[in-house]
Amino acid sequence: MEDKALQDLVTALENGYRDRVVKITQELLEKGVAPEIILKSGLILGMSLVGEKMKKNEMYLPEVLLSASAMQSSLKVLKPYLARDRVESRGKVVLGTVKGDMHDIGKNLVGIMLQGSGFEIIDLGTNVTPEMFADAVKTHQPAILGLSAMLTTTMLNMKTTIDYIGGLGLRSKMRIIIGGASVRQQFADEIGADGYARDAVAAVEKVKEFLA
Amino acid sequence: MIMRNSSEWTPRKRILTAMRRGMADRVPVIPDISNMVPARLTRKPFWDVYLHDDPPLDEAYINAVKHYGMDGWYIYDNATMHEEPRWNRKILNKTDEEIRVEHWIDTPHGRLEQLISYPVNDPPWTIRGIIRNFKEDVPKLLWYMKHKPLETLCRHRWKIGELGVYGVAIETFMGFWVWVRDGGSMQAIMDFFEQPEMMKEIHQVYLEFVERAANHIVHEKSDEILLAGSASSLSLSSPSIYREYDLPVVKLVSSICRKAGVIAHQHTCGRSDMIVEINYHETDVNVMEPLERPPGGDVNLADVKQKFGDKFCLKGNVNTFETMLNGSPKDVEEEAKACIDAAASGGGFILSTGDQCGRDTPDDNLFALIEAAKMYGRYPPDKQTRERVGEHGG
């Protein structure tokens, strides 16, 4: 019975049926299913299937956004129960688009897919200065810092940010991953980033690899 | 018939011949430098160009066309974004890095406002979009779209002359909605799911505007109408949204173009393979671009030429990042040659880039692209080219 409801949750999530996802989440909690099970065998599993479909061009961004929106609504319901049971996230990730750049689609998608994989996301938004990144790193002590840039001009601010954070001695327990349309692995190597991800699915794989 | 004396071929004639799937003296070459590269060439702060019209972007572009010796493509009159009457402007803040400007226009339903940043070295971007509060702002926008005068829309028709073709842009519905919607593309997409009834009403008003604009543009004898569909890319949108909201715009405009003998030309970057196929079967579009290849897109140029070359002139698709920005002139030459081999046979091909070239695209790479068209894109193909194409099965 529980397996069937979890399967329904996964299916509803893949289809982006927000109300249904919330309803099933509530029903599972009422039946006493552990929130961690709902998270892992429902939401994370569902979003990983969404990621797979996106990778194979079987799902498009609007549909992924619908699934993500459903997942976030379910997470709101689950959150107090996860806190009660002291279920921890798989790790904290601070994300932001670097100074001078307002592009956010790719960065947002990375955040959604990481959240769907069980990571805690602190999204600083766009046009984020090195100082703002450094403050967030001090406050949240993330395992991963993700920097995004779309423009060839602003990608240089990734290096400025990495140098600034390194200068403050904040890199020892944290990996830095970069991404964005103009960025490549070679550039990541040149500016001293720990990793590069070409899209949201690759970003999730890279984060998992670093935190394995 | 092919005119052999290349002096008889102006860039405009050359491009129009290709757009009608014919063969001129050679493959036309139009790297997409519609925006950042011309602004860079002025050596002025970008806000001089974009905010103060010193020089206006279209004139900067024409200077760039002359500088590179390329075939020109004038697309600086945009019906959707046409500011008539002119919006009011107020500079709110100026630093060494940006100027923040509020733009507004008053309607009977209240004020429409937009906050735009003009960076010193990049094109402007919207900080606060026109539609913030759906209930309050949509009626103002609908009034504006219904009443916007279009008489001055084609006032720059004379500027490009025979240096290239003159086109007027109309945004696809997604392009229009992403432009006006506060909160960026993500919010714009979610509106289709969260406000479906309102979106249908806005769509209907936009279709009426598009019909009015397209009829005006063809009456003014524009060479083409550009369906500006960057936001219709399947990297951002989906086939179902394209079918429901964008395809009606594309069908309407391309049908008006066909009846008037004007070229209908669609730009949709990123993932667009499926859009090329839909347009082939269901619209009167003549030119498809920029046919972006992986990793940014999903188009195989040779494949598209084989399947859809009997209807479309194809424009593309040398990669903007890997090749134009980060490659060498030799890399550009090789990829340009491969594009010509894949798509130039029989005419109906314009050598271009897989999207807009970045600001820092090296001049040498742009010159290499243009030279490649002159060297390898001659009609009729010489023996060497025929052998090369034969070898590659192009």
Contacts between the chains, C-beta under 8 A, distances in Angstrom:
chain1	res1	chain2	res2	distance
A	16	B	193	7.9
A	57	B	271	7.5
A	57	B	298	7.3
A	60	B	234	6.0
A	60	B	237	7.0
A	60	B	238	3.7
A	60	B	239	7.0
A	61	B	189	6.9
A	61	B	235	7.1
A	61	B	236	5.7
A	61	B	237	7.2
A	61	B	238	7.0
A	62	B	189	4.8
A	62	B	192	6.9
A	62	B	193	7.6
A	62	B	237	6.5
A	62	B	238	4.6
A	62	B	240	8.0
A	62	B	241	6.0
A	63	B	238	6.1
A	65	B	186	6.5
A	65	B	189	5.8
A	65	B	190	6.3
A	66	B	193	6.1
A	69	B	190	7.1
A	100	B	97	7.3
A	100	B	119	6.6
A	100	B	122	7.1
A	102	B	117	7.7
A	102	B	125	4.7
A	102	B	126	7.9
A	102	B	127	7.5
A	104	B	184	6.0
A	104	B	186	7.4
A	105	B	184	7.3
A	105	B	185	5.3
A	105	B	186	6.5
A	105	B	236	6.8
A	108	B	186	5.7
A	151	B	122	6.2
A	151	B	358	7.4
A	151	B	359	7.7
A	152	B	325	6.3
A	152	B	358	4.4
A	152	B	359	6.2
A	152	B	360	5.1
A	153	B	121	5.8
A	153	B	122	5.6
A	153	B	359	6.1
A	153	B	360	7.2
A	154	B	122	7.6
A	181	B	296	6.8
A	181	B	321	6.8
A	182	B	321	6.0
A	182	B	325	7.3
A	182	B	358	6.7
A	184	B	321	7.7
A	184	B	322	7.8
A	184	B	326	7.2
A	198	B	295	6.3
